[in-house]
Amino acid sequence: MAQFNFRQTSAQQEFQAPLSLFELHQQIREELEMAFPESYWVVAEISQVSPDRRKGHCYLNLVDKGDDPRGALQAQARATIWSARYQMLGRYFEEKTGQPLKAGLKILFQANVRFHELYGMSLDIVNIDANYTIGDLARQRQETLKRLEAEGLLIANKALQLPMAPQRLAIVSSASAAGYQDFIHQLGNNAYGYTFSTTLFPAIVQGNEAPASIAKAMVLIARYSHLFDAVVVIRGGGSQTDLGCFDDYRVAAAIGHSPLPVITGIGHERDESIADLVAHTRQKTPTAVANFLIDLCREVEVEVVSLYDSIYMLSAQSLRLSTDRLERQSLKLSNLTNGYLQKGRERLEHFSKSLLLKPKNFLDSQKHLLRDKEQLIRAYTKDLLHLRGKELGELTLCVEGIGQRWLHLKEQDLIKLVHCVETEAKGKLKRSQMAFVKHSDRIQYGAQRSLTTDKHRLDMLEARIQANDPEKLLLRGYTLTLINGKIIKYMNQVKEGDVMETRLQDGRVHSLVVNKDNNDE
C-alpha cells in the first residue's frame, strides 16, 4: 500500500512542541524494533575484537568491503556477544576453525538489530556458523596458491641450490621465543663439534602484524644475501592457532623472491602452511631444522673423509706405477743416449778428416754456387716486377669501368625507388582522406540517434513522475487518515475515543473512534 508523508503547515508547526534527542532516539528504536522484529543471518569481516576480561562480553567491529579491489569500506557496524553466549560460541568457533575470533576473518553470524538511545545501533550476535569461516579460509588459501603459481613463486625457492654444508645462517624469528633458543642450543652443542655462524633478523611470528614483519626481515636478508648460505624461518613455539600468518601471501611471496634457499621450522606437526609449500625445505620444528643442518654437515664430512681415503689410495697406487715407469724409461733413455753419443763421435771423426783433406775446394765451389744463385734471383725479380706492374695497370682500368657502370645502375634504381615512394604516399593520403570522411559521417549519425533515444527516455520518465504525483492519487479516490497530525498505518496506533482526520480531494472529515475490529485473517 502506498504511503505518503506531507509537510505540516506552518500553523500546525506552531502548536507541535519540538522533540528532545532522547524522544527522537526512542522513536527510532521503536521503528527499528517494528521493522526488524526477527534475527538475521549476516556475512561480514571482523576488523577489531575487544574481549571484556572482567565482564566476559566480547565487542566486535564489523566491516563490509564488497568486491572493491582497493578494499574500500562499504559498511561497518558494532556488534556484541554477551558473556554467557560468548563462552560457548568462542570455544565452539576455535575448536571448529583452529583459531579464535580475530581481525581479518570473515564470519557468517545470526544477529538481532538493536538501537540504544545512548549508544546508537548495534548487532547482538546469537549464533556463528563456523563452517562458513572454514570455507572462506580454504578459499583464501587456494587463491593464494593459484596466485603464487601464476607468478612462478611456488617453486622458485625450490629451484635454488642448497649448499652442501650451509653454516652461515640468517634466522627469522622472535628473539625471546623458546623455539629460537632451542635451535641455537641444538646447533651450538652438536656432537660433532661443527660451528655455525647465525645472524638473527628479529620478526613477529604470530598475530596480525606477523606477515608484514616477516616480509620486512626477508627483504633485509636479501640485501645482504652474499653473507649467508641459507635462511631459516622459525615460529618458536606458541599456540597452533597462530599458524594463520604463514598462509599470508606476503610471507609466501617474500620466501619465493628470496635469493637464498629457505628452511622452515614453524613448529606445527599436522598442518602444512603455504610458507612450508613455497620454502626450499620444510621441517616440523626448530629442533628438527637444527638436526637437518647438522646432518647435512655430517654427510659432507663423511663424503669428504671417503673421498680423502680414495684419493690417498689412488695417489699411492699412481705413485708406485709412476716410479716403476720412470725407472724403466730412465734405463732405456740411458742406453739410447750412450748409443747415440757413440755414433755421433764416429761421425764427427769422419767429418773432421774430410774437412782437413778438402777445405779449399769446398769453399771455392760454395762461392761460385752463391754467385750464380744471386744473378739468377736478380733477373727473376726484375721480370716479376715488370709483369706485376703490367697486371696492376690492367686491373686498375677494369675496376674503374665496373665502378662507373655500377654507379649508373644504382642511380637508376634510386630514381625508380623515389617514384614508387611518392606514388605510394599519394595513394595512402587519398585513402586516409576517404576514411576520415566516412568516419565523420558515421559519428554524426550516431550522435543524432543517441540524442533522439535520450529525449524519448526523458519524456517517458517525466510522464511516469507526473502519474505518481500525490495530488493526482487523491483525485483517483485515495485518502489519508491521521491522528494528532501523524499518519495511521497500524491498528495499535488507534485507541477508542481518538479523533481521526480523513483527508479527501476537496476537504477533510473528522471522526470519533467508537470501537475497532482487527482482521480475522
Backbone torsions as a table, in degrees:
resi	resn	phi	psi	omega
1	MET	NA	132.9	-177.8
2	ALA	-68.1	140.5	178.7
3	GLN	-121.6	139.9	-177.9
4	PHE	-130.1	137.7	175.2
5	ASN	-114.1	111.9	-179.9
6	PHE	-98.2	144.9	177.5
7	ARG	-67.3	139.9	178.4
8	GLN	-75.0	149.9	177.9
9	THR	-73.5	162.7	-178.4
10	SER	-61.5	-32.5	-179.7
11	ALA	-66.7	-42.0	179.7
12	GLN	-66.2	-39.7	-179.8
13	GLN	-62.2	-32.5	-179.1
14	GLU	-67.7	-34.2	-176.8
15	PHE	-88.6	-13.4	-176.7
16	GLN	-96.4	123.7	-178.5
17	ALA	-72.7	145.4	177.9
18	PRO	-67.8	153.9	-179.5
19	LEU	-85.2	146.0	170.0
20	SER	-78.8	163.5	179.3
21	LEU	-61.5	-38.3	178.3
22	PHE	-63.6	-42.8	179.6
23	GLU	-64.5	-39.1	177.5
24	LEU	-62.9	-45.7	179.1
25	HIS	-65.3	-34.6	178.2
26	GLN	-64.4	-41.0	177.1
27	GLN	-65.5	-40.2	177.6
28	ILE	-60.9	-42.9	179.3
29	ARG	-61.8	-43.7	-179.9
30	GLU	-63.2	-41.4	-179.6
31	GLU	-66.0	-41.0	179.4
32	LEU	-65.8	-39.2	178.7
33	GLU	-64.2	-34.8	178.1
34	MET	-75.6	-37.4	-177.0
35	ALA	-77.0	-30.3	-178.3
36	PHE	-127.2	71.7	-174.8
37	PRO	-77.3	-18.1	-174.0
38	GLU	-111.0	175.1	173.6
39	SER	-88.3	156.5	-175.4
40	TYR	-133.1	145.8	174.6
41	TRP	-87.6	128.3	-172.9
42	VAL	-133.6	144.3	174.1
43	VAL	-109.4	130.0	179.3
44	ALA	-156.0	165.4	177.2
45	GLU	-105.2	137.5	179.0
46	ILE	-79.9	124.7	176.3
47	SER	-102.4	-22.1	179.5
48	GLN	-158.5	140.3	176.5
49	VAL	-125.2	129.1	-178.2
50	SER	-132.9	88.1	177.0
51	PRO	-70.6	142.8	175.9
52	ASP	-96.9	101.7	-174.8
53	ARG	-65.1	-29.7	-175.9
54	ARG	-78.3	-48.1	-176.7
55	LYS	-93.5	-18.0	178.2
56	GLY	89.9	0.0	178.5
57	HIS	-79.7	167.0	176.4
58	CYS	-133.1	123.7	-179.4
59	TYR	-108.4	133.4	-176.6
60	LEU	-126.3	148.0	167.1
61	ASN	-107.4	124.7	-176.6
62	LEU	-112.9	143.9	179.1
63	VAL	-135.1	159.7	174.9
64	ASP	-130.9	115.3	-179.1
65	LYS	-98.5	-5.3	179.2
66	GLY	60.8	-144.3	-179.7
67	ASP	-104.8	16.0	-178.6
68	ASP	-67.9	119.1	-178.4
69	PRO	-64.4	-21.9	179.3
70	ARG	-84.2	-7.6	178.5
71	GLY	77.3	24.7	178.6
72	ALA	-68.9	140.7	-178.0
73	LEU	-74.4	135.0	173.2
74	GLN	-102.2	-26.5	179.6
75	ALA	-161.9	154.7	174.5
76	GLN	-151.3	154.8	-177.0
77	ALA	-157.1	159.3	173.4
78	ARG	-94.9	148.3	178.8
79	ALA	-141.7	156.3	-177.8
80	THR	-136.0	137.4	168.9
81	ILE	-116.7	112.8	-175.6
82	TRP	-69.7	158.0	-164.6
83	SER	-53.3	-51.4	-175.9
84	ALA	-61.4	-42.9	-179.0
85	ARG	-74.7	-32.4	-178.7
86	TYR	-66.1	-38.4	178.4
87	GLN	-60.0	-37.8	-179.7
88	MET	-78.2	-49.5	-176.1
89	LEU	-67.1	-40.3	-179.3
90	GLY	-63.0	-43.5	179.6
91	ARG	-68.3	-40.6	179.2
92	TYR	-63.8	-43.7	-178.2
93	PHE	-64.3	-42.7	-178.8
94	GLU	-68.2	-37.6	178.0
95	GLU	-65.6	-37.9	-177.0
96	LYS	-77.3	-43.3	-172.9
97	THR	-96.6	-16.1	-177.3
98	GLY	84.4	5.3	178.9
99	GLN	-153.4	154.6	-177.5
100	PRO	-79.2	173.5	172.5
101	LEU	-64.3	123.8	-177.7
102	LYS	-152.6	165.9	-178.8
103	ALA	-62.6	142.0	178.4
104	GLY	98.4	-14.4	179.4
105	LEU	-86.3	144.0	171.6
106	LYS	-96.4	134.5	-177.6
107	ILE	-130.8	151.2	171.3
108	LEU	-109.0	116.1	-173.2
109	PHE	-133.6	157.3	176.0
110	GLN	-105.0	128.0	-173.0
111	ALA	-143.3	155.1	172.6
112	ASN	-103.6	141.0	178.5
113	VAL	-83.9	125.0	-179.6
114	ARG	-126.5	146.3	175.3
115	PHE	-133.9	123.4	179.6
116	HIS	-110.3	138.2	-176.2
117	GLU	-59.8	-27.4	-176.1
118	LEU	-96.9	-36.5	-171.8
119	TYR	-107.0	-5.7	178.7
120	GLY	82.6	-160.5	-174.6
121	MET	-83.9	143.6	174.9
122	SER	-153.1	171.4	179.6
123	LEU	-115.7	130.8	174.0
124	ASP	-95.5	110.8	-177.9
125	ILE	-82.1	127.1	-178.8
126	VAL	-113.7	-14.9	-179.6
127	ASN	-159.6	151.6	178.1
128	ILE	-134.4	131.1	176.3
129	ASP	-92.5	100.1	-177.3
130	ALA	-66.8	-26.4	-178.5
131	ASN	-62.5	-32.9	178.6
132	TYR	-63.5	-44.1	179.9
133	THR	-65.2	-38.9	177.3
134	ILE	-60.5	-45.3	179.1
135	GLY	-64.4	-39.0	180.0
136	ASP	-67.2	-39.5	177.4
137	LEU	-64.5	-40.1	177.7
138	ALA	-64.8	-39.1	178.2
139	ARG	-64.4	-43.8	178.3
140	GLN	-61.7	-38.7	179.2
141	ARG	-63.8	-44.8	179.2
142	GLN	-65.1	-40.1	178.0
143	GLU	-63.5	-39.1	177.9
144	THR	-64.7	-42.7	179.0
145	LEU	-63.8	-42.1	178.8
146	LYS	-63.8	-40.8	179.7
147	ARG	-65.0	-42.6	178.7
148	LEU	-64.2	-39.3	179.0
149	GLU	-66.5	-41.7	179.6
150	ALA	-64.4	-32.9	-180.0
151	GLU	-87.6	-0.1	178.2
152	GLY	76.2	16.2	-176.5
153	LEU	-93.5	-10.1	-176.2
154	LEU	-69.5	-31.6	-177.7
155	ILE	-120.9	5.1	-175.7
156	ALA	-62.2	-44.5	-177.6
157	ASN	-72.9	-31.7	178.0
158	LYS	-67.0	-24.2	-179.9
159	ALA	-75.1	-14.6	179.4
160	LEU	-74.3	152.4	-178.4
161	GLN	-90.1	118.4	176.2
162	LEU	-79.1	126.1	178.8
163	PRO	-55.5	153.1	-177.2
164	MET	-63.2	-35.4	179.4
165	ALA	-136.8	78.6	-179.1
166	PRO	-69.0	118.5	-177.6
167	GLN	-123.1	-16.4	176.2
168	ARG	-98.8	104.1	-168.0
169	LEU	-114.9	132.0	169.9
170	ALA	-99.7	122.5	-172.0
171	ILE	-111.1	129.1	174.4
172	VAL	-107.1	109.5	-178.0
173	SER	-166.8	178.4	173.4
174	SER	-91.2	133.2	-175.0
175	ALA	-63.5	-28.8	-176.8
176	SER	-94.0	4.3	-175.5
177	ALA	-74.7	140.7	178.3
178	ALA	-65.3	-36.6	179.4
179	GLY	-62.8	-37.0	177.7
180	TYR	-64.9	-44.1	178.7
181	GLN	-62.9	-40.6	177.1
182	ASP	-61.6	-41.4	-179.5
183	PHE	-62.5	-47.5	-179.8
184	ILE	-63.9	-42.1	179.8
185	HIS	-63.7	-41.4	-179.4
186	GLN	-64.9	-40.6	178.8
187	LEU	-67.9	-44.6	-174.2
188	GLY	-74.0	-18.2	-177.4
189	ASN	-118.6	36.0	179.0
190	ASN	-72.4	152.7	-173.9
191	ALA	-70.4	-13.5	-174.3
192	TYR	-102.0	-4.4	178.5
193	GLY	75.9	21.1	178.7
194	TYR	-72.0	145.4	178.3
195	THR	-108.2	139.3	179.2
196	PHE	-126.8	139.5	173.9
197	SER	-98.0	114.5	-176.9
198	THR	-116.8	135.6	176.4
199	THR	-126.5	120.7	-178.0
200	LEU	-88.3	129.9	170.8
201	PHE	-109.4	94.9	-171.1
202	PRO	-59.9	140.2	178.7
203	ALA	-153.8	155.0	172.6
204	ILE	-82.2	126.0	-173.2
205	VAL	-114.7	18.1	171.8
206	GLN	-159.2	149.7	-179.1
207	GLY	100.2	-179.4	-175.1
208	ASN	-69.7	-27.5	-178.4
209	GLU	-86.1	-5.8	-174.5
210	ALA	-63.9	-47.3	-176.8
211	PRO	-55.9	-47.4	-179.7
212	ALA	-64.9	-38.4	-178.8
213	SER	-66.6	-43.5	179.9
214	ILE	-66.4	-43.6	179.6
215	ALA	-60.7	-39.3	178.7
216	LYS	-63.9	-41.6	178.2
217	ALA	-63.7	-39.2	179.6
218	MET	-65.5	-38.7	177.5
219	VAL	-63.5	-40.9	179.3
220	LEU	-65.7	-38.8	177.9
221	ILE	-64.5	-42.0	-179.7
222	ALA	-59.5	-32.0	-179.6
223	ARG	-66.8	-29.3	-179.8
224	TYR	-116.6	35.4	-174.8
225	SER	-63.2	-25.8	-178.6
226	HIS	-68.6	-11.5	-179.2
227	LEU	-92.6	-4.8	-172.6
228	PHE	-131.2	159.9	175.9
229	ASP	-98.0	-31.6	-175.8
230	ALA	-160.4	164.7	177.8
231	VAL	-113.8	135.8	178.1
232	VAL	-117.3	121.5	177.7
233	VAL	-106.6	116.6	-175.1
234	ILE	-122.0	129.6	177.7
235	ARG	-78.1	-32.3	174.2
236	GLY	76.4	42.5	176.2
237	GLY	80.0	-168.9	-178.7
238	GLY	102.6	177.6	-177.9
239	SER	-69.9	145.6	177.1
240	GLN	-68.6	-16.9	179.1
241	THR	-73.1	-11.6	179.3
242	ASP	-90.8	13.2	-178.5
243	LEU	-74.2	-13.8	-172.4
244	GLY	-58.9	-30.8	-177.5
245	CYS	-64.7	-23.7	-179.8
246	PHE	-84.4	0.7	169.0
247	ASP	-97.4	0.8	-178.3
248	ASP	-72.8	141.1	-178.4
249	TYR	-61.2	-37.2	-176.7
250	ARG	-62.4	-40.2	178.7
251	VAL	-67.1	-46.6	-179.7
252	ALA	-63.0	-41.9	179.8
253	ALA	-65.3	-38.4	177.9
254	ALA	-62.7	-39.2	176.6
255	ILE	-67.6	-42.8	179.6
256	GLY	-62.1	-35.4	-179.3
257	HIS	-83.7	-6.8	-175.7
258	SER	-63.5	133.7	176.3
259	PRO	-78.5	-5.2	-179.9
260	LEU	-116.0	150.0	174.3
261	PRO	-61.8	139.9	-177.3
262	VAL	-113.4	131.0	177.3
263	ILE	-115.1	126.0	-177.8
264	THR	-105.8	141.8	172.7
265	GLY	-140.7	73.0	-170.8
266	ILE	-77.9	-22.7	175.6
267	GLY	89.9	31.9	179.1
268	HIS	-121.7	120.5	-172.0
269	GLU	-77.1	-35.4	-169.9
270	ARG	-97.9	-51.3	-172.1
271	ASP	-89.4	154.1	177.1
272	GLU	-115.2	115.8	-178.1
273	SER	-77.5	167.5	176.9
274	ILE	-64.8	-33.8	176.8
275	ALA	-60.9	-38.5	176.0
276	ASP	-62.9	-40.9	-178.0
277	LEU	-66.9	-35.9	-176.8
278	VAL	-80.8	-29.4	-174.7
279	ALA	-65.8	160.4	178.2
280	HIS	-65.5	-45.5	-177.9
281	THR	-139.6	136.6	179.6
282	ARG	-115.4	127.5	172.1
283	GLN	-119.5	156.4	-172.1
284	LYS	-74.6	-39.9	-173.5
285	THR	-134.1	163.6	174.8
286	PRO	-58.3	-37.8	178.2
287	THR	-64.4	-38.1	177.7
288	ALA	-64.8	-35.8	175.8
289	VAL	-62.2	-44.4	179.2
290	ALA	-61.2	-44.9	178.6
291	ASN	-63.4	-36.4	178.3
292	PHE	-62.6	-44.0	179.4
293	LEU	-66.5	-40.8	178.1
294	ILE	-63.3	-41.8	178.8
295	ASP	-63.0	-38.0	177.0
296	LEU	-61.2	-45.2	178.6
297	CYS	-64.2	-37.7	178.6
298	ARG	-64.6	-42.5	178.0
299	GLU	-61.9	-40.7	178.4
300	VAL	-64.6	-42.6	-179.7
301	GLU	-62.4	-45.0	179.2
302	VAL	-61.2	-42.7	-179.6
303	GLU	-66.7	-39.0	178.7
304	VAL	-65.5	-43.2	178.4
305	VAL	-61.7	-43.5	178.7
306	SER	-62.5	-43.4	177.7
307	LEU	-64.1	-37.7	178.7
308	TYR	-62.4	-45.9	178.8
309	ASP	-61.5	-42.8	179.9
310	SER	-63.5	-45.0	179.9
311	ILE	-62.7	-40.7	-179.9
312	TYR	-62.4	-45.4	-179.7
313	MET	-65.3	-44.7	179.4
314	LEU	-64.7	-38.2	179.4
315	SER	-65.3	-43.9	179.9
316	ALA	-62.8	-42.8	179.4
317	GLN	-65.5	-43.2	179.6
318	SER	-65.1	-35.8	178.9
319	LEU	-65.4	-41.5	178.0
320	ARG	-63.5	-45.4	-180.0
321	LEU	-64.3	-40.1	179.4
322	SER	-65.5	-37.4	179.1
323	THR	-64.4	-44.7	178.7
324	ASP	-63.3	-43.9	-179.3
325	ARG	-64.4	-37.6	-179.8
326	LEU	-66.7	-39.1	178.6
327	GLU	-65.3	-41.2	178.5
328	ARG	-65.6	-42.8	-179.8
329	GLN	-66.0	-36.7	179.7
330	SER	-64.6	-42.9	179.2
331	LEU	-64.9	-43.6	179.7
332	LYS	-64.5	-42.0	-179.9
333	LEU	-65.7	-37.3	178.4
334	SER	-63.3	-43.4	179.3
335	ASN	-64.8	-44.4	-179.6
336	LEU	-64.9	-37.9	179.9
337	THR	-65.7	-43.5	179.3
338	ASN	-62.3	-42.6	179.1
339	GLY	-65.8	-41.8	-179.7
340	TYR	-65.2	-40.1	178.3
341	LEU	-64.9	-37.0	179.2
342	GLN	-65.0	-45.4	178.8
343	LYS	-64.8	-38.0	179.2
344	GLY	-64.2	-40.6	178.7
345	ARG	-64.3	-40.4	179.4
346	GLU	-65.5	-42.4	-179.5
347	ARG	-67.7	-35.6	179.2
348	LEU	-66.5	-40.6	177.6
349	GLU	-63.6	-41.4	179.3
350	HIS	-66.2	-40.5	-179.6
351	PHE	-69.1	-35.2	178.5
352	SER	-64.6	-39.9	178.3
353	LYS	-65.7	-39.9	179.9
354	SER	-66.0	-39.5	179.5
355	LEU	-66.0	-35.4	179.2
356	LEU	-69.2	-29.7	-177.8
357	LEU	-82.8	-42.0	-172.3
358	LYS	-129.5	52.2	179.1
359	PRO	-75.6	-39.3	-176.6
360	LYS	-69.2	-45.8	179.9
361	ASN	-61.1	-38.5	-178.6
362	PHE	-65.8	-41.6	179.8
363	LEU	-66.6	-39.9	179.8
364	ASP	-64.7	-44.7	-179.0
365	SER	-63.5	-35.1	179.1
366	GLN	-70.1	-35.7	178.5
367	LYS	-66.2	-44.3	178.1
368	HIS	-62.7	-43.1	179.9
369	LEU	-62.8	-38.7	-180.0
370	LEU	-66.8	-40.8	179.3
371	ARG	-65.9	-42.4	179.3
372	ASP	-60.9	-42.1	-179.5
373	LYS	-68.3	-35.1	178.9
374	GLU	-65.0	-44.4	178.7
375	GLN	-64.4	-41.7	-179.9
376	LEU	-63.4	-40.8	179.9
377	ILE	-65.8	-40.0	-179.8
378	ARG	-64.4	-45.5	-179.6
379	ALA	-64.1	-42.7	-179.2
380	TYR	-65.4	-38.7	179.9
381	THR	-65.6	-41.4	-179.7
382	LYS	-63.8	-45.2	179.0
383	ASP	-64.1	-39.4	-178.0
384	LEU	-66.8	-40.0	178.8
385	LEU	-64.9	-40.0	178.7
386	HIS	-63.8	-43.0	-178.9
387	LEU	-66.0	-40.4	-178.7
388	ARG	-68.6	-34.8	177.6
389	GLY	-65.0	-41.9	178.4
390	LYS	-63.4	-44.9	179.7
391	GLU	-63.4	-36.8	-179.3
392	LEU	-66.4	-39.0	177.9
393	GLY	-63.8	-44.6	178.9
394	GLU	-62.7	-40.4	-179.2
395	LEU	-65.7	-35.4	178.9
396	THR	-64.1	-45.1	178.4
397	LEU	-61.8	-42.7	-179.2
398	CYS	-62.9	-43.4	-178.9
399	VAL	-64.8	-39.9	179.1
400	GLU	-63.5	-41.8	179.0
401	GLY	-64.8	-44.9	179.7
402	ILE	-63.2	-40.0	-178.9
403	GLY	-64.1	-41.2	180.0
404	GLN	-66.0	-42.9	178.6
405	ARG	-63.5	-39.8	-179.1
406	TRP	-65.2	-41.7	177.8
407	LEU	-63.9	-38.4	179.2
408	HIS	-64.3	-43.0	179.5
409	LEU	-64.8	-42.9	-178.9
410	LYS	-66.5	-32.7	177.6
411	GLU	-65.7	-40.4	177.3
412	GLN	-66.2	-40.9	178.2
413	ASP	-62.2	-39.6	180.0
414	LEU	-64.2	-39.6	179.2
415	ILE	-63.4	-43.7	178.7
416	LYS	-62.4	-42.1	-177.7
417	LEU	-64.7	-40.4	178.1
418	VAL	-63.4	-40.4	178.8
419	HIS	-64.2	-42.9	179.4
420	CYS	-63.0	-43.2	-179.4
421	VAL	-62.5	-42.6	179.2
422	GLU	-63.3	-43.1	179.6
423	THR	-62.2	-45.0	-178.8
424	GLU	-65.1	-39.3	-179.8
425	ALA	-65.1	-41.5	178.5
426	LYS	-64.2	-40.7	179.5
427	GLY	-63.5	-44.4	179.6
428	LYS	-63.8	-39.1	178.7
429	LEU	-61.9	-42.5	-179.6
430	LYS	-65.3	-42.8	179.5
431	ARG	-65.6	-37.5	179.3
432	SER	-65.4	-39.0	178.1
433	GLN	-64.0	-42.0	179.0
434	MET	-64.6	-41.3	179.5
435	ALA	-64.9	-37.4	179.2
436	PHE	-63.0	-43.4	-179.9
437	VAL	-63.0	-43.0	-179.0
438	LYS	-62.7	-47.2	-179.2
439	HIS	-66.4	-34.2	178.7
440	SER	-63.1	-43.5	178.4
441	ASP	-64.2	-40.4	-178.3
442	ARG	-65.9	-40.7	179.6
443	ILE	-65.4	-41.1	179.9
444	GLN	-63.2	-41.9	-179.7
445	TYR	-65.9	-42.7	-178.9
446	GLY	-64.9	-37.8	-179.8
447	ALA	-66.3	-41.4	178.6
448	GLN	-63.5	-42.0	-179.9
449	ARG	-66.1	-39.4	179.3
450	SER	-64.5	-39.3	179.4
451	LEU	-65.7	-39.1	178.6
452	THR	-63.1	-43.7	-179.6
453	THR	-63.7	-43.9	-179.3
454	ASP	-65.1	-37.0	178.7
455	LYS	-64.6	-41.3	178.6
456	HIS	-63.1	-40.5	180.0
457	ARG	-65.3	-41.2	179.1
458	LEU	-63.8	-39.1	177.7
459	ASP	-61.5	-41.4	179.6
460	MET	-66.0	-41.3	179.1
461	LEU	-63.8	-39.8	179.5
462	GLU	-63.6	-40.4	178.7
463	ALA	-65.6	-37.5	-179.5
464	ARG	-68.1	-40.6	179.9
465	ILE	-63.7	-43.2	179.0
466	GLN	-63.9	-34.0	-179.5
467	ALA	-67.2	-29.5	-178.1
468	ASN	-96.1	15.4	177.8
469	ASP	-64.4	126.9	-178.8
470	PRO	-55.7	-37.2	179.4
471	GLU	-60.0	-40.2	178.8
472	LYS	-68.8	-35.0	178.3
473	LEU	-63.5	-35.9	176.6
474	LEU	-65.7	-35.1	177.6
475	LEU	-62.8	-27.0	-177.3
476	ARG	-85.5	2.0	173.2
477	GLY	110.8	-2.4	178.3
478	TYR	-74.3	151.9	178.8
479	THR	-131.0	164.4	176.0
480	LEU	-123.1	134.2	-179.2
481	THR	-115.6	128.0	-175.4
482	LEU	-131.6	152.8	171.0
483	ILE	-130.9	122.5	-178.4
484	ASN	56.2	34.9	176.7
485	GLY	81.2	5.3	-179.5
486	LYS	-112.5	137.8	179.8
487	ILE	-69.7	136.4	180.0
488	ILE	-92.8	128.1	177.1
489	LYS	-121.3	-24.3	-174.7
490	TYR	-131.2	154.9	-178.8
491	MET	-65.0	-30.3	-176.9
492	ASN	-73.4	-4.2	175.9
493	GLN	-86.4	-9.5	-174.4
494	VAL	-109.8	134.2	176.3
495	LYS	-125.3	153.3	178.3
496	GLU	-63.3	135.1	-177.6
497	GLY	96.7	-8.1	178.0
498	ASP	-71.5	150.0	174.8
499	VAL	-100.8	119.5	-177.6
500	MET	-101.8	145.7	177.4
501	GLU	-113.2	122.8	179.1
502	THR	-111.4	120.5	-178.5
503	ARG	-95.8	126.9	176.5
504	LEU	-112.6	-176.2	-179.0
505	GLN	-63.7	-39.7	-170.8
506	ASP	-117.9	18.1	177.7
507	GLY	167.3	-166.6	-177.5
508	ARG	-132.7	149.0	-179.3
509	VAL	-126.5	132.2	178.0
510	HIS	-107.5	133.9	-175.4
511	SER	-131.3	152.4	176.4
512	LEU	-106.1	130.8	-178.3
513	VAL	-81.1	114.4	178.9
514	VAL	-90.3	-46.9	174.2
515	ASN	-153.0	170.8	179.9
516	LYS	-138.0	143.7	-179.5
517	ASP	-119.9	130.6	175.8
518	ASN	-83.8	156.0	175.8
519	ASN	-67.0	142.0	179.9
520	ASP	-87.2	2.0	-176.1
521	GLU	-70.8	NA	NA
